[in-house]
Amino acid sequence: MSHYEVISAEGLRQDGRRWNEMREFDCRIGVEKTAHGSSFIQHGNTRVLCNVNGPSEPYIKGKSKQEKAFINVELNFAPFSLIDRKKRHRSDKRIQEQCVAIQRTFEQAIQVELYPKSQISISLNVLEDDGGAIATCINAATLALIDAGIAMVDYVCCATAGIYETQVLLDLNTNEESDISWMTVGVLGTKGKVTYLKQETKLSLDLFEPALTTAIAGCDHIALQMQKVVRQSAKTLLSKMA
């Protein structure tokens, strides 16, 4: 397989996966004792650490008058997370847009009306970006919120999918993201309700639905993995209390 070949004649991608295979997914919760809730996810070579604090008194002026919780999202890409070592500051316009999108996503999932005049802070740190960084951030935020005991309607699970010529590919790495058209999709639980959708590049209308359907299937797979970890953590906590 050549360096620039997305799919080989045998139907394999550069990392040996088939079109509908996901990268290895590993997640943990309760990794930071100083935060109310925390999680760490390694998805392929992409690594994200998330800390959640709150509900607490808002430190952003004017937010304390709201009758529901204000969700504050901070996103940081470590300088060493990318191959080119390019610094991405929090003031970067693209990062700010991503923070707002993640905030609106979790406004649909968190029962914000239960926490009036308070703030829930989500801090996301991308330690390594090898594709699907925002999807991994959303998944990490879900786990950290659960670890913090924040009331949620359901899990928010996120995955990526793209189109190479007419072939749909699930869960893209960074090389694939730079070569083909793709999207990031987040859904609420297993109900199929899309809460986050961002097309990173142009995608023809006839290929949009297959890519969307494939990404949602990836979200369902990730939801099962996350549920296993949450249940195991709950069992461990109960055994300590017994």
ChimeraX attribute file (.defattr): number of C-alpha atoms within 10 A of each C-alpha:
attribute: neighborCount
match mode: 1-to-1
recipient: residues
	/A:1	12
	/A:2	8
	/A:3	7
	/A:4	10
	/A:5	13
	/A:6	18
	/A:7	21
	/A:8	13
	/A:9	8
	/A:10	8
	/A:11	11
	/A:12	15
	/A:13	19
	/A:14	17
	/A:15	10
	/A:16	11
	/A:17	15
	/A:18	16
	/A:19	20
	/A:20	14
	/A:21	14
	/A:22	20
	/A:23	16
	/A:24	9
	/A:25	15
	/A:26	15
	/A:27	20
	/A:28	18
	/A:29	24
	/A:30	20
	/A:31	16
	/A:32	16
	/A:33	9
	/A:34	11
	/A:35	16
	/A:36	19
	/A:37	25
	/A:38	29
	/A:39	26
	/A:40	26
	/A:41	24
	/A:42	19
	/A:43	24
	/A:44	18
	/A:45	18
	/A:46	22
	/A:47	24
	/A:48	28
	/A:49	25
	/A:50	30
	/A:51	29
	/A:52	28
	/A:53	20
	/A:54	21
	/A:55	22
	/A:56	14
	/A:57	15
	/A:58	20
	/A:59	10
	/A:60	10
	/A:61	7
	/A:62	9
	/A:63	17
	/A:64	17
	/A:65	13
	/A:66	14
	/A:67	14
	/A:68	18
	/A:69	26
	/A:70	26
	/A:71	22
	/A:72	18
	/A:73	21
	/A:74	19
	/A:75	21
	/A:76	17
	/A:77	21
	/A:78	17
	/A:79	16
	/A:80	14
	/A:81	19
	/A:82	17
	/A:83	10
	/A:84	8
	/A:85	10
	/A:86	12
	/A:87	14
	/A:88	16
	/A:89	15
	/A:90	14
	/A:91	8
	/A:92	10
	/A:93	11
	/A:94	11
	/A:95	17
	/A:96	16
	/A:97	11
	/A:98	16
	/A:99	22
	/A:100	14
	/A:101	17
	/A:102	25
	/A:103	19
	/A:104	15
	/A:105	20
	/A:106	24
	/A:107	18
	/A:108	15
	/A:109	19
	/A:110	22
	/A:111	16
	/A:112	23
	/A:113	14
	/A:114	14
	/A:115	20
	/A:116	16
	/A:117	20
	/A:118	23
	/A:119	24
	/A:120	22
	/A:121	21
	/A:122	26
	/A:123	20
	/A:124	26
	/A:125	20
	/A:126	23
	/A:127	19
	/A:128	21
	/A:129	23
	/A:130	19
	/A:131	22
	/A:132	24
	/A:133	23
	/A:134	22
	/A:135	22
	/A:136	27
	/A:137	25
	/A:138	24
	/A:139	27
	/A:140	31
	/A:141	31
	/A:142	28
	/A:143	30
	/A:144	30
	/A:145	28
	/A:146	20
	/A:147	22
	/A:148	21
	/A:149	13
	/A:150	21
	/A:151	15
	/A:152	17
	/A:153	12
	/A:154	17
	/A:155	23
	/A:156	29
	/A:157	32
	/A:158	33
	/A:159	30
	/A:160	32
	/A:161	30
	/A:162	32
	/A:163	22
	/A:164	15
	/A:165	9
	/A:166	10
	/A:167	12
	/A:168	21
	/A:169	27
	/A:170	25
	/A:171	29
	/A:172	26
	/A:173	22
	/A:174	16
	/A:175	14
	/A:176	23
	/A:177	21
	/A:178	12
	/A:179	14
	/A:180	19
	/A:181	20
	/A:182	29
	/A:183	24
	/A:184	24
	/A:185	26
	/A:186	27
	/A:187	26
	/A:188	23
	/A:189	18
	/A:190	17
	/A:191	9
	/A:192	14
	/A:193	12
	/A:194	17
	/A:195	20
	/A:196	20
	/A:197	16
	/A:198	13
	/A:199	15
	/A:200	13
	/A:201	12
	/A:202	11
	/A:203	16
	/A:204	9
	/A:205	8
	/A:206	9
	/A:207	15
	/A:208	18
	/A:209	11
	/A:210	18
	/A:211	25
	/A:212	23
	/A:213	15
	/A:214	21
	/A:215	28
	/A:216	26
	/A:217	20
	/A:218	23
	/A:219	27
	/A:220	20
	/A:221	16
	/A:222	19
	/A:223	20
	/A:224	13
	/A:225	14
	/A:226	23
	/A:227	13
	/A:228	12
	/A:229	16
	/A:230	17
	/A:231	11
	/A:232	11
	/A:233	16
	/A:234	13
	/A:235	12
	/A:236	11
	/A:237	11
	/A:238	10
	/A:239	9
	/A:240	8
	/A:241	7
	/A:242	5
